[in-house]
Amino acid sequence: MTEDKGQTREVVTLTVPSHPKFLYVVRSALYPVVIDAGFSKKETRKIILAVDEACSNIIKYAYEGDPLQTIKLSIAVEAAEVRIELSDRGKRADPSKIAPRDLSDIRPGGLGTHFMQAVFDTVRYDTSGAQGTVLTLVKKKRSPFGEEAKK
């Protein structure tokens, strides 16, 4: 736990190889953290699926399938939100070219970014580092009445 602006914040960090067979480790680590943060099982499943899609995109696009690289996952649980960061050291994402394809274009694949935008309140790509991309996904907590959680 760390102190952030007077609030206690829990942060879990995990680094996994960039091979699809290790995505279960990411899913397995996320589930208890997100549930404990107060999200429903249904919402947690959506969050996990969206993060799984993001990791798959890192493997496919940033690392071009190279299984010898790594993906760093950081999950920060705060009073009003959960913040997930995925960091890679591969080919930088070009945020101007990242867009979900039209849903009327029916074919396998290509809906990961659409799903991420549907699940998370914030989806941000940062390519300002020395190499790679940091993808930040933020999901605000909501009260049972549909309002955002109070800070």
C-alpha positions in Angstrom: 0.0 0.0 0.0 1.1 3.5 -0.7 -0.1 6.9 0.3 -1.4 9.1 -2.5 -2.7 12.5 -1.7 -3.7 11.4 1.8 -5.5 8.3 0.6 -4.3 4.7 1.0 -3.8 3.1 -2.4 -3.2 -0.6 -3.1 -0.9 -1.4 -6.0 -0.3 -4.8 -7.4 2.5 -5.2 -10.1 3.1 -8.3 -12.2 5.4 -8.9 -15.1 4.6 -11.8 -17.5 6.3 -13.1 -20.7 4.7 -12.0 -23.9 3.3 -15.4 -24.8 -0.5 -16.0 -25.0 -0.2 -19.0 -22.6 0.7 -16.6 -19.8 -2.4 -14.5 -20.2 -4.2 -16.8 -17.7 -1.7 -15.4 -15.1 -2.9 -11.9 -15.8 -6.5 -12.9 -15.6 -5.9 -14.9 -12.4 -4.2 -11.9 -10.8 -6.8 -9.4 -11.8 -9.9 -11.3 -10.6 -9.4 -11.1 -6.8 -8.0 -7.6 -6.9 -10.9 -6.2 -8.9 -13.6 -8.1 -6.9 -12.0 -6.9 -3.7 -12.1 -3.3 -5.1 -15.9 -3.6 -5.0 -16.8 -4.4 -8.6 -19.6 -7.0 -9.4 -18.7 -10.4 -10.8 -20.2 -9.3 -14.1 -18.2 -6.1 -14.3 -15.1 -7.9 -13.2 -15.4 -10.4 -16.0 -15.7 -7.5 -18.5 -12.7 -5.8 -17.1 -10.6 -9.0 -17.3 -11.7 -9.7 -20.8 -10.8 -6.1 -21.9 -7.4 -6.4 -20.3 -6.9 -9.8 -21.9 -7.6 -8.2 -25.3 -5.2 -5.4 -24.6 -2.4 -7.9 -23.7 -3.2 -9.9 -26.9 -2.8 -6.6 -28.8 0.6 -6.0 -27.2 1.7 -9.5 -28.1 0.4 -9.2 -31.7 1.3 -5.6 -32.5 4.0 -4.3 -30.2 6.0 -7.5 -30.1 4.9 -9.0 -33.4 4.5 -12.3 -31.7 7.9 -12.4 -30.0 7.3 -14.6 -26.9 10.7 -13.5 -25.4 9.5 -10.0 -24.4 7.5 -9.0 -21.3 4.3 -7.2 -20.4 4.2 -5.3 -17.1 0.8 -5.0 -15.4 0.1 -2.6 -12.6 -3.2 -2.4 -10.9 -3.9 0.5 -8.5 -7.0 0.4 -6.4 -8.1 3.8 -5.2 -11.2 5.0 -3.4 -13.1 5.9 -6.5 -11.5 3.9 -9.3 -9.3 1.1 -10.4 -6.4 2.0 -12.7 -4.7 -0.6 -14.8 -1.5 0.1 -16.6 0.0 -2.2 -19.2 3.6 -1.4 -20.2 5.6 -2.9 -23.1 9.0 -2.2 -24.6 8.0 -3.1 -28.1 7.0 -1.2 -31.2 5.2 2.0 -30.2 1.5 2.2 -30.7 0.3 5.1 -32.9 -2.8 6.3 -31.0 -4.0 8.1 -34.1 -4.3 4.8 -35.9 -5.9 2.9 -33.0 -9.6 2.8 -33.7 -12.2 0.0 -33.4 -13.5 -1.2 -36.7 -17.1 -0.6 -37.7 -19.3 -3.1 -35.9 -21.1 -3.8 -39.2 -17.9 -5.3 -40.5 -18.6 -8.8 -39.4 -15.4 -10.9 -39.2 -13.3 -12.5 -36.5 -11.0 -10.3 -34.4 -10.4 -6.5 -34.4 -12.9 -5.7 -31.6 -10.5 -5.4 -28.7 -10.2 -1.7 -28.8 -14.0 -1.3 -29.1 -14.5 -3.5 -26.1 -11.8 -1.6 -24.1 -13.6 1.7 -24.8 -16.9 0.2 -23.9 -15.7 -1.2 -20.5 -13.4 1.6 -19.3 -14.0 5.2 -18.5 -10.5 6.2 -19.7 -8.3 4.5 -22.3 -5.0 6.3 -22.8 -1.9 5.4 -24.8 1.4 7.0 -23.7 4.3 6.7 -26.1 6.4 9.5 -24.5 8.9 7.1 -22.9 12.2 6.0 -24.3 10.5 3.0 -25.9 7.3 1.1 -26.0 3.8 2.1 -24.9 2.0 2.5 -21.6 -1.7 1.8 -21.9 -3.7 3.2 -19.0 -7.2 1.9 -18.4 -9.4 3.5 -15.7 -12.7 2.2 -14.4 -14.6 4.3 -12.0 -16.5 2.7 -9.2 -20.3 3.3 -9.2 -22.8 3.1 -6.5 -25.6 0.6 -6.8 -27.8 3.5 -7.8 -25.7 4.3 -10.9 -23.8 7.3 -9.5 -20.0 7.4 -9.4 -18.5 6.5 -6.1 -17.7 9.4 -3.8 -14.1 10.2 -3.3 
